Amino acid sequence: MMSIPELYELFLKHPVITTDTRDCPADSIFFALRGANFNGNDFAVKALESGCAYAVVDDPQLKGDERFIHVDNVLVAMQQLATYHRRQLETPIIQITGTNGKTTTKELTAAVLSRKYDVLYTQGNLNNHIGVPKTLLRLRSEHQIAVIETGASHPGEIAQLSDIVDPDCGIITNVGRAHLEGFGSFEGVIHTKGELYDYLRSKAGAFVFLDGDNSYLTPMTSGLQTETYGKPGHGYGVEGEVIECTPYLKFRFRMAGGEWREVQSHLIGAYNVTNALAAIAIGRHFGVSAEDAAQAVAEYQPTNNRSELMHTADNELIVDAYNANPTSMKAALDNFALIQHPHKMLILGEMRELGFASAAEHQKIASQALSMGCEEVWLVGEEFQAYAEGALWFPDVEAVKTSIEGGNRPTGRLILIKGSNGTKLFQLPALL
């Protein structure tokens, strides 16, 4: 079996890794990961034939080629290699987690820090036990700072990911009612997200960026150095507030002792002011000027179905179909209620992984949606069926598509499309 220091010496000579035989850059290292329905070891030979220099495997039956690197567990080896690599470079690392807003905060933070530094940051939402080490293994000596997003759906996951990342500082964007099936309760969510604080509390010189207005997070930071952001009037390091959402967020902020600055963003939703202030607070700590931070946030364009404003031939769409949980769904509806438009419509998909709380949470959202005075409310998914009186209910997105194509196509509407990724509402904009 090859040790991690030995594997690292090979990695230095072949610093590109892959876990997919459909993408095998020349001289890269293939990690033969196992999944519920696949075994990467079965593709190790193909990886070598496709141009990889080595294949890291954990199947003792694979023999006869010196390019096979045998380890006890491929995933663990990749994670350990990532941590070992991170510690050799000693690049300052910011770890981001939270129920909602972590990807937007990560993107905004990277945009702000990029005004002054060469930044490595998580691509997309590669924030799990596989995506995090893959991101860390992209770290190079020219990177001056790294922003790593970490997600979790079960207790202990943030602790494990923090061990891999070994962050110097971190931020929990918020805690909300998501993945209740995996966490068991809202308290379980709080405890799991708080595992980041636990890790940083044990590391000398570590600190956290804190939303000072969050009543759940503030008590959890005992014993930690904090840099704060939030609403005006509390002495935070960065303070700010919403000016308007029509539908794009316009807000103002100032760094402690500085002047107020207004920012017209491309973000939809008043709730995004907290994500923007977090990014600005991180930028402030690392010496990014208020002017540069403001410009970075103003220029940032969200993608990937995260509160995108789309104009079609017949409608305006606010598409937020990447993820949904009770906290983010309520925030989206609250924000939608603030937007002035004569013909508003809701298309809401069910929220996944809520376990025992699913029925009650779907009832709350349906009730809120039906009380907003929108001209039409479409509810999609079995979980909404019992609470759909007064709305148009569909079992799945295919039924919605059939209805639209059959002549039930809205026109002249401002439509909020929001639901869990699994409901596939992202397929609808092309039809609207």
Steps between C-alpha positions, in 0.01 A plus 500: 500500500622845413521760777353849465846670491603259223175565312561871541836475326321349200232768518764774481616350169142441379294775669170440319258242636187346354227267622327462164635298208306729266742774599858374515751780439842380389729406790224541760434265794176302501334433837280192477214604727218267596134596500166337573470384140856500370855394581772721362747214519318346204608797289861530614642331190291723276628808685860401432419428137335844475815683604521493880849450639381305804184350644440497875307180581386297799421168325776249580405305187645777283853393423751487221551871440740710704277801431239362743544672836347285775345657809261370767217734397512728195265766634682525832834517317373786282374686806825450689702605197292818472563592864871416471525718190311785664742496795808509280387824336360668812265712288246688716169315468149624572241226554136583433196303610136570587148391415436771242717746315830317521552472124403864436720613790787289365460651153477857633796445733711369214398799289594746775832335587592470131531879493826460691601132496535191284212296645416131485136431575249218481350459153123457492387316808781242529468525876491140621749231606608456136472855367692661787821294464483539121489877547790499744708297257459785249685727742827634357782710641381803303166500685515757778175403670232228469125502561359153563128426520387206713152351520339236716183296529595288803665560840877476498546600134620854569742368762640256245527765229663747741764238578571473127502875431685607816364857466661808651165676530142427417144617468161342561261700285193392698315199634158400373254216462661286232598130472292432812473138393877462534555731797201379702402847621572869465726468802691235305552752219638757746733247661635377166566844354660591832761229443689763297518724806614202707788436263609863490474528878771236528738667254734775616438835337179394327196729483152524352293748307167542677158631403451698818123505454468120497369394839588135443862554396610770742483284817693225320810716451605496865878481525551604139638818352225651283476757226143619473262626235130580501241775530600858587523629852676216680866584450568219253815497290282524191142622515240535229133499406265454207402805299265328254429176310336568163580208460877547513646570841630850562664553837742722685788409728793646682809360660566610858607862493434533129243666277175354378506347153205399286515182294261405220537123474381230261372299796130434549369489855539728800645202690811526280608816680634277779703293253640819344593647840675173590713517186582865566595421862734225381647739246550764769697259716730416212559860403262546207384860482135596538504635144633175354261289709203708386601468136552123529152445646341734244658311210425147624247313284328197659461185292384140536132569569575694818256791498556586137274753328406378155303678231310284253282610212193497725607509866756606756634213707681490831661157486622358831467132421833372625403433859216551745434449868246663734734785593603591146148448363350739756773757428434477125125546551554791741721668244261430213223668697705820509539521121248724330337342193137492387497132397696272732506121497666224706624159384628317808651153511504277805785508750700181544666329798276644773408169659240517777462877456413484130120519524497793743763694308322455165174610659666821626647583160176425315309719743746786457494468121121503484477806726720723282236608252677362193282444196606137475672250730628171358619239751709209376563172681318244713588680825291802398189308391316511834542877528433606142138621533487836323808413291565294189672178604729278292655170605832576327673729253398281205135572580580874508670479161204309353260765630705787356541330164126424500407865507523597868788739442516817706578834334584843631597364843781541746553139605702369796621145431639339813546142615752230588730402217342155495166643387673615179316831474808632319348334192210748494656834389546369146122452478397830655 
